[in-house]
């Protein structure tokens, strides 16, 4: 079985990607390769941050790898929080505070359109490839559901009556932005491996 490193310290993302990938490819975590580096995400785009992380692992550890960056883009907020989604509420942010900031900024706004977007940067050998997934939806007015992570309790995908946090992992992993991007990545890897 071929091995590839997923350059993330987020256990939720790692678990989600492993479930989507199934048993065809062994996805190693940063801990699996003994990487405990704090890789700064200093780019102003999702693509840029994904590339920074993937290049760091490839250059320092030599592994074929991929990294992602994901953003919640809310139309009425000029696509905020976007690339700053994970740290939207500032230096003492956490998922709860980030959601509260979004709900506060969206108070009284009728246009609730939003999209989750994931970009995956893959470095395999000396080649770099980008894969993108996006899902449209809406920001609801209060949190619903206990599954998922991040903004899942306030994001309702288009065509659904439940939030990502209410859908649960199995359903979410069929339709999510990360599932779409990962599907493209895995299809590519099947042709390469």
KEFIMAR-205795 format. One record per atom (N, C-alpha, C): z, x, y; atom name. Coordinates in steps of 0.2 Angstrom, whole numbers. Layout:
> Z | X | Y | CA
...
//
This chain:
> 0 | 4 | -6 | N
> 0 | 0 | 0 | CA
> 0 | 4 | 6 | C
> -4 | 3 | 11 | N
> -5 | 7 | 17 | CA
> 1 | 5 | 22 | C
> 4 | 10 | 25 | N
> 9 | 9 | 30 | CA
> 7 | 10 | 37 | C
> 10 | 6 | 41 | N
> 9 | 7 | 48 | CA
> 15 | 5 | 52 | C
> 16 | 9 | 58 | N
> 22 | 8 | 62 | CA
> 21 | 3 | 67 | C
> 26 | -2 | 68 | N
> 26 | -7 | 73 | CA
> 31 | -4 | 78 | C
> 29 | -2 | 84 | N
> 33 | 2 | 89 | CA
> 37 | -4 | 93 | C
> 42 | -6 | 90 | N
> 47 | -11 | 93 | CA
> 54 | -10 | 91 | C
> 58 | -11 | 96 | N
> 66 | -11 | 94 | CA
> 68 | -18 | 93 | C
> 64 | -23 | 94 | N
> 65 | -30 | 94 | CA
> 65 | -33 | 87 | C
> 71 | -34 | 84 | N
> 71 | -36 | 77 | CA
> 68 | -43 | 76 | C
> 68 | -47 | 81 | N
> 64 | -54 | 80 | CA
> 57 | -53 | 80 | C
> 54 | -49 | 84 | N
> 47 | -47 | 84 | CA
> 45 | -44 | 77 | C
> 49 | -39 | 75 | N
> 48 | -36 | 68 | CA
> 48 | -41 | 63 | C
> 53 | -45 | 62 | N
> 53 | -50 | 57 | CA
> 47 | -55 | 57 | C
> 45 | -57 | 63 | N
> 40 | -62 | 64 | CA
> 33 | -59 | 62 | C
> 32 | -52 | 64 | N
> 26 | -49 | 62 | CA
> 25 | -48 | 54 | C
> 31 | -46 | 51 | N
> 31 | -45 | 44 | CA
> 30 | -51 | 40 | C
> 32 | -57 | 43 | N
> 31 | -63 | 40 | CA
> 24 | -65 | 40 | C
> 21 | -64 | 46 | N
> 14 | -65 | 47 | CA
> 9 | -61 | 43 | C
> 11 | -54 | 42 | N
> 7 | -50 | 39 | CA
> 7 | -51 | 31 | C
> 13 | -54 | 29 | N
> 13 | -55 | 21 | CA
> 14 | -48 | 18 | C
> 11 | -47 | 12 | N
> 13 | -42 | 7 | CA
> 7 | -37 | 7 | C
> 2 | -38 | 11 | N
> -4 | -33 | 11 | CA
> -3 | -26 | 14 | C
> 1 | -26 | 19 | N
> 2 | -20 | 23 | CA
> 10 | -19 | 24 | C
> 12 | -13 | 23 | N
> 19 | -12 | 24 | CA
> 20 | -10 | 31 | C
> 24 | -14 | 35 | N
> 25 | -12 | 42 | CA
> 32 | -9 | 43 | C
> 32 | -3 | 45 | N
> 38 | 1 | 46 | CA
> 41 | 0 | 53 | C
> 47 | 0 | 54 | N
> 50 | -1 | 60 | CA
> 51 | 6 | 63 | C
> 53 | 6 | 70 | N
> 55 | 13 | 73 | CA
> 61 | 16 | 69 | C
> 66 | 12 | 67 | N
> 72 | 15 | 63 | CA
> 69 | 18 | 57 | C
> 64 | 15 | 53 | N
> 61 | 17 | 47 | CA
> 59 | 25 | 48 | C
> 56 | 26 | 54 | N
> 54 | 33 | 55 | CA
> 59 | 37 | 59 | C
> 65 | 35 | 60 | N
> 70 | 38 | 63 | CA
> 69 | 39 | 70 | C
> 65 | 35 | 73 | N
> 64 | 35 | 81 | CA
> 69 | 30 | 84 | C
> 73 | 34 | 89 | N
> 78 | 30 | 93 | CA
> 76 | 31 | 100 | C
> 70 | 33 | 102 | N
> 68 | 34 | 109 | CA
> 68 | 28 | 113 | C
> 70 | 28 | 119 | N
> 70 | 23 | 124 | CA
> 63 | 24 | 127 | C
> 58 | 20 | 125 | N
> 51 | 21 | 128 | CA
> 51 | 16 | 134 | C
> 50 | 19 | 140 | N
> 50 | 15 | 146 | CA
> 43 | 11 | 146 | C
> 44 | 5 | 148 | N
> 38 | 0 | 149 | CA
> 37 | 0 | 157 | C
> 33 | 5 | 159 | N
> 32 | 6 | 166 | CA
> 25 | 3 | 169 | C
> 21 | 1 | 165 | N
> 14 | -2 | 167 | CA
> 15 | -9 | 170 | C
> 10 | -11 | 174 | N
> 10 | -17 | 177 | CA
> 6 | -22 | 174 | C
> 4 | -21 | 167 | N
> 0 | -25 | 163 | CA
> 3 | -25 | 156 | C
> 2 | -31 | 153 | N
> 4 | -31 | 146 | CA
> 0 | -26 | 142 | C
> -6 | -25 | 143 | N
> -11 | -20 | 140 | CA
> -8 | -13 | 141 | C
> -6 | -11 | 147 | N
> -3 | -5 | 148 | CA
> 3 | -3 | 145 | C
> 8 | -8 | 145 | N
> 14 | -7 | 141 | CA
> 13 | -6 | 134 | C
> 9 | -10 | 131 | N
> 7 | -9 | 124 | CA
> 5 | -2 | 122 | C
> 0 | 0 | 126 | N
> -3 | 7 | 125 | CA
> 2 | 12 | 126 | C
> 7 | 12 | 131 | N
> 12 | 17 | 132 | CA
> 16 | 18 | 126 | C
> 18 | 12 | 123 | N
> 22 | 12 | 117 | CA
> 19 | 15 | 111 | C
> 13 | 13 | 110 | N
> 9 | 15 | 104 | CA
> 7 | 23 | 105 | C
> 5 | 25 | 111 | N
> 4 | 32 | 112 | CA
> 10 | 36 | 111 | C
> 15 | 34 | 113 | N
> 22 | 38 | 112 | CA
> 23 | 39 | 104 | C
> 22 | 34 | 100 | N
> 24 | 35 | 93 | CA
> 18 | 40 | 90 | C
> 12 | 38 | 92 | N
> 7 | 42 | 89 | CA
> 7 | 50 | 91 | C
> 9 | 51 | 97 | N
> 9 | 58 | 99 | CA
> 15 | 62 | 97 | C
> 21 | 58 | 97 | N
> 27 | 61 | 95 | CA
> 29 | 62 | 88 | C
> 27 | 56 | 84 | N
> 28 | 56 | 77 | CA
> 22 | 56 | 72 | C
> 16 | 55 | 75 | N
> 10 | 56 | 71 | CA
> 8 | 50 | 67 | C
> 11 | 45 | 67 | N
> 10 | 39 | 63 | CA
> 4 | 35 | 66 | C
> 0 | 32 | 62 | N
> -4 | 26 | 64 | CA
> 1 | 21 | 66 | C
> 0 | 17 | 72 | N
> 5 | 13 | 74 | CA
> 1 | 7 | 78 | C
> 5 | 2 | 80 | N
> 3 | -3 | 85 | CA
> 10 | -5 | 88 | C
> 8 | -7 | 94 | N
> 14 | -10 | 99 | CA
> 11 | -16 | 102 | C
> 16 | -20 | 104 | N
> 14 | -26 | 108 | CA
> 18 | -27 | 114 | C
> 15 | -31 | 119 | N
> 19 | -33 | 124 | CA
> 17 | -40 | 125 | C
> 22 | -44 | 127 | N
> 21 | -51 | 128 | CA
> 23 | -54 | 134 | C
> 20 | -59 | 137 | N
> 22 | -61 | 143 | CA
> 21 | -69 | 143 | C
> 26 | -72 | 147 | N
> 25 | -79 | 148 | CA
> 22 | -80 | 155 | C
> 17 | -83 | 156 | N
> 13 | -84 | 162 | CA
> 13 | -91 | 164 | C
> 17 | -92 | 170 | N
> 17 | -99 | 172 | CA
> 13 | -100 | 178 | C
> 8 | -105 | 178 | N
> 3 | -106 | 183 | CA
> 6 | -107 | 190 | C
> 11 | -111 | 191 | N
> 14 | -113 | 197 | CA
> 18 | -107 | 200 | C
> 20 | -102 | 196 | N
> 23 | -96 | 199 | CA
> 19 | -90 | 199 | C
> 12 | -91 | 200 | N
> 8 | -86 | 201 | CA
> 8 | -81 | 194 | C
> 8 | -84 | 189 | N
> 8 | -81 | 182 | CA
> 15 | -77 | 181 | C
> 20 | -78 | 185 | N
> 27 | -75 | 183 | CA
> 29 | -79 | 177 | C
> 34 | -76 | 173 | N
> 36 | -69 | 174 | CA
> 32 | -63 | 171 | C
> 27 | -65 | 167 | N
> 21 | -61 | 165 | CA
> 24 | -54 | 162 | C
> 22 | -49 | 165 | N
> 24 | -42 | 162 | CA
> 31 | -41 | 162 | C
> 35 | -45 | 167 | N
> 42 | -44 | 168 | CA
> 46 | -49 | 164 | C
> 43 | -52 | 159 | N
> 46 | -58 | 155 | CA
> 53 | -56 | 152 | C
> 53 | -50 | 149 | N
> 59 | -48 | 146 | CA
> 65 | -46 | 150 | C
> 63 | -45 | 157 | N
> 69 | -42 | 161 | CA
> 68 | -46 | 168 | C
> 66 | -53 | 167 | N
> 65 | -57 | 173 | CA
> 71 | -58 | 178 | C
> 77 | -59 | 175 | N
> 83 | -60 | 178 | CA
> 86 | -54 | 181 | C
> 83 | -48 | 181 | N
> 86 | -42 | 184 | CA
> 89 | -38 | 179 | C
> 93 | -33 | 182 | N
> 96 | -28 | 178 | CA
> 101 | -30 | 172 | C
> 104 | -36 | 174 | N
> 109 | -39 | 169 | CA
> 106 | -45 | 165 | C
> 100 | -45 | 164 | N
> 96 | -50 | 161 | CA
> 98 | -51 | 153 | C
> 97 | -57 | 151 | N
> 97 | -58 | 144 | CA
> 92 | -64 | 143 | C
> 91 | -66 | 137 | N
> 86 | -72 | 136 | CA
> 89 | -79 | 140 | C
> 95 | -80 | 140 | N
> 98 | -85 | 143 | CA
> 97 | -85 | 151 | C
> 99 | -80 | 154 | N
> 98 | -79 | 161 | CA
> 90 | -79 | 163 | C
> 86 | -76 | 159 | N
> 79 | -77 | 160 | CA
> 77 | -84 | 160 | C
> 79 | -88 | 155 | N
> 77 | -95 | 155 | CA
> 79 | -99 | 161 | C
> 86 | -97 | 163 | N
> 89 | -101 | 168 | CA
> 85 | -99 | 175 | C
> 83 | -93 | 176 | N
> 79 | -92 | 182 | CA
> 72 | -95 | 182 | C
> 69 | -96 | 176 | N
> 63 | -100 | 176 | CA
> 64 | -107 | 178 | C
> 69 | -110 | 174 | N
> 70 | -117 | 175 | CA
> 72 | -118 | 183 | C
> 76 | -114 | 186 | N
> 78 | -114 | 193 | CA
> 72 | -114 | 197 | C
> 67 | -109 | 196 | N
> 61 | -108 | 200 | CA
> 56 | -114 | 199 | C
> 57 | -117 | 193 | N
> 52 | -123 | 192 | CA
> 55 | -130 | 194 | C
> 61 | -130 | 197 | N
> 64 | -136 | 199 | CA
> 60 | -139 | 204 | C
> 58 | -146 | 203 | N
> 54 | -149 | 208 | CA
> 47 | -148 | 208 | C
> 45 | -144 | 203 | N
> 37 | -142 | 203 | CA
> 34 | -147 | 197 | C
> 29 | -150 | 199 | N
> 26 | -155 | 194 | CA
> 21 | -151 | 189 | C
> 18 | -146 | 192 | N
> 13 | -142 | 187 | CA
> 17 | -138 | 183 | C
> 18 | -140 | 177 | N
> 22 | -136 | 172 | CA
> 18 | -132 | 167 | C
> 11 | -131 | 169 | N
> 7 | -127 | 164 | CA
> 9 | -120 | 164 | C
> 9 | -117 | 157 | N
> 10 | -110 | 156 | CA
> 7 | -108 | 150 | C
> 7 | -102 | 149 | N
> 4 | -99 | 143 | CA
> 8 | -93 | 141 | C
> 9 | -92 | 134 | N
> 11 | -86 | 131 | CA
> 5 | -81 | 130 | C
> 6 | -75 | 131 | N
> 0 | -70 | 130 | CA
> 3 | -64 | 127 | C
> 0 | -62 | 121 | N
> 2 | -56 | 118 | CA
> -4 | -51 | 118 | C
> -3 | -45 | 119 | N
> -8 | -40 | 118 | CA
> -5 | -34 | 113 | C
> -9 | -33 | 108 | N
> -7 | -28 | 103 | CA
> -12 | -22 | 104 | C
> -9 | -16 | 105 | N
> -12 | -10 | 105 | CA
> -12 | -6 | 99 | C
> -17 | -5 | 95 | N
> -17 | -1 | 89 | CA
> -20 | 6 | 90 | C
> -17 | 11 | 87 | N
> -19 | 18 | 87 | CA
> -20 | 20 | 80 | C
> -26 | 21 | 77 | N
> -27 | 22 | 70 | CA
> -32 | 28 | 70 | C
> -29 | 34 | 67 | N
> -33 | 40 | 68 | CA
> -34 | 42 | 75 | C
> -40 | 43 | 78 | N
> -40 | 44 | 85 | CA
> -44 | 39 | 89 | C
> -43 | 33 | 86 | N
> -46 | 27 | 89 | CA
> -41 | 22 | 92 | C
> -42 | 19 | 97 | N
> -38 | 14 | 100 | CA
> -41 | 7 | 101 | C
> -38 | 2 | 99 | N
> -40 | -5 | 99 | CA
> -35 | -9 | 102 | C
> -38 | -14 | 105 | N
> -33 | -20 | 108 | CA
> -35 | -26 | 105 | C
> -30 | -30 | 104 | N
> -31 | -37 | 101 | CA
> -26 | -42 | 106 | C
> -29 | -48 | 107 | N
> -25 | -52 | 112 | CA
> -25 | -59 | 109 | C
> -19 | -62 | 110 | N
> -18 | -69 | 108 | CA
> -15 | -73 | 113 | C
> -17 | -79 | 114 | N
> -14 | -83 | 119 | CA
> -13 | -90 | 117 | C
> -8 | -94 | 119 | N
> -7 | -101 | 118 | CA
> -5 | -104 | 124 | C
> -8 | -110 | 126 | N
> -6 | -114 | 132 | CA
> -1 | -119 | 130 | C
> 3 | -121 | 135 | N
> 8 | -125 | 134 | CA
> 11 | -127 | 141 | C
> 17 | -129 | 141 | N
> 21 | -132 | 146 | CA
> 28 | -129 | 146 | C
> 31 | -129 | 152 | N
> 38 | -127 | 153 | CA
> 42 | -134 | 154 | C
> 46 | -135 | 149 | N
> 50 | -142 | 149 | CA
> 56 | -141 | 154 | C
> 59 | -146 | 156 | N
> 64 | -146 | 161 | CA
> 71 | -144 | 158 | C
> 72 | -144 | 152 | N
> 79 | -141 | 149 | CA
> 77 | -138 | 142 | C
> 82 | -134 | 140 | N
> 81 | -131 | 133 | CA
> 82 | -136 | 128 | C
> 77 | -134 | 122 | N
> 78 | -138 | 116 | CA
> 76 | -134 | 110 | C
> 81 | -134 | 105 | N
> 79 | -131 | 99 | CA
> 83 | -124 | 99 | C
> 84 | -122 | 92 | N
> 89 | -116 | 91 | CA
> 85 | -111 | 88 | C
> 79 | -112 | 85 | N
> 75 | -106 | 82 | CA
> 72 | -102 | 87 | C
> 68 | -97 | 85 | N
> 64 | -92 | 89 | CA
> 69 | -88 | 93 | C
> 66 | -85 | 99 | N
> 69 | -81 | 103 | CA
> 66 | -81 | 110 | C
> 69 | -78 | 115 | N
> 66 | -77 | 122 | CA
> 65 | -84 | 125 | C
> 59 | -86 | 127 | N
> 58 | -92 | 131 | CA
> 57 | -98 | 126 | C
> 57 | -97 | 120 | N
> 55 | -102 | 115 | CA
> 58 | -109 | 116 | C
> 65 | -110 | 118 | N
> 68 | -116 | 119 | CA
> 65 | -120 | 125 | C
> 61 | -117 | 130 | N
> 58 | -120 | 136 | CA
> 51 | -121 | 136 | C
> 47 | -118 | 130 | N
> 40 | -118 | 130 | CA
> 38 | -123 | 125 | C
> 34 | -128 | 127 | N
> 31 | -133 | 122 | CA
> 24 | -132 | 122 | C
> 21 | -130 | 116 | N
> 14 | -128 | 116 | CA
> 10 | -135 | 116 | C
> 4 | -134 | 119 | N
> -1 | -139 | 120 | CA
> -2 | -143 | 114 | C
> -2 | -149 | 114 | N
> -4 | -153 | 108 | CA
> 2 | -154 | 103 | C
> 8 | -152 | 105 | N
> 14 | -153 | 101 | CA
> 20 | -157 | 106 | C
> 24 | -160 | 102 | N
> 30 | -163 | 106 | CA
> 36 | -159 | 105 | C
> 36 | -154 | 102 | N
> 42 | -149 | 101 | CA
> 41 | -143 | 104 | C
> 46 | -140 | 106 | N
> 46 | -133 | 109 | CA
> 45 | -128 | 103 | C
> 44 | -122 | 104 | N
> 43 | -116 | 99 | CA
> 50 | -116 | 96 | C
> 55 | -117 | 99 | N
> 62 | -116 | 96 | CA
> 64 | -122 | 92 | C
> 60 | -128 | 93 | N
> 61 | -134 | 88 | CA
> 56 | -133 | 82 | C
> 51 | -130 | 83 | N
> 46 | -130 | 78 | CA
> 48 | -126 | 72 | C
> 52 | -121 | 73 | N
> 54 | -116 | 68 | CA
> 49 | -111 | 66 | C
> 52 | -105 | 63 | N
> 47 | -100 | 62 | CA
> 41 | -101 | 58 | C
> 41 | -105 | 53 | N
> 35 | -106 | 49 | CA
> 30 | -109 | 53 | C
> 31 | -114 | 56 | N
> 26 | -118 | 60 | CA
> 24 | -113 | 66 | C
> 29 | -111 | 70 | N
> 27 | -106 | 75 | CA
> 23 | -101 | 73 | C
> 24 | -97 | 68 | N
> 20 | -92 | 66 | CA
> 13 | -93 | 64 | C
> 11 | -100 | 63 | N
> 4 | -102 | 62 | CA
> 0 | -102 | 68 | C
> 4 | -104 | 74 | N
> 0 | -105 | 80 | CA
> 2 | -101 | 86 | C
> 7 | -97 | 86 | N
> 9 | -93 | 92 | CA
> 4 | -88 | 94 | C
> 5 | -86 | 100 | N
> 1 | -80 | 103 | CA
> 2 | -74 | 99 | C
> 8 | -73 | 97 | N
> 8 | -67 | 92 | CA
> 5 | -67 | 86 | C
> 5 | -73 | 83 | N
> 1 | -75 | 77 | CA
> -6 | -74 | 78 | C
> -9 | -76 | 83 | N
> -16 | -75 | 85 | CA
> -18 | -68 | 86 | C
> -14 | -64 | 90 | N
> -16 | -57 | 91 | CA
> -15 | -53 | 84 | C
> -9 | -55 | 80 | N
> -8 | -52 | 74 | CA
> -14 | -53 | 69 | C
> -16 | -59 | 69 | N
> -22 | -61 | 64 | CA
> -28 | -57 | 66 | C
> -29 | -56 | 72 | N
> -35 | -51 | 74 | CA
> -34 | -44 | 71 | C
> -27 | -42 | 73 | N
> -26 | -35 | 70 | CA
> -26 | -34 | 63 | C
> -24 | -39 | 59 | N
> -24 | -39 | 52 | CA
> -31 | -39 | 49 | C
> -35 | -43 | 52 | N
> -42 | -44 | 50 | CA
> -45 | -37 | 51 | C
> -44 | -34 | 56 | N
> -47 | -27 | 58 | CA
> -44 | -22 | 53 | C
> -38 | -22 | 51 | N
> -35 | -17 | 47 | CA
> -37 | -18 | 40 | C
> -39 | -24 | 38 | N
> -42 | -26 | 31 | CA
> -48 | -22 | 30 | C
> -52 | -22 | 35 | N
> -59 | -18 | 35 | CA
> -58 | -11 | 35 | C
> -52 | -8 | 38 | N
> -51 | -1 | 39 | CA
> -48 | 2 | 33 | C
> -43 | -2 | 30 | N
> -39 | 1 | 25 | CA
> -42 | 1 | 18 | C
//
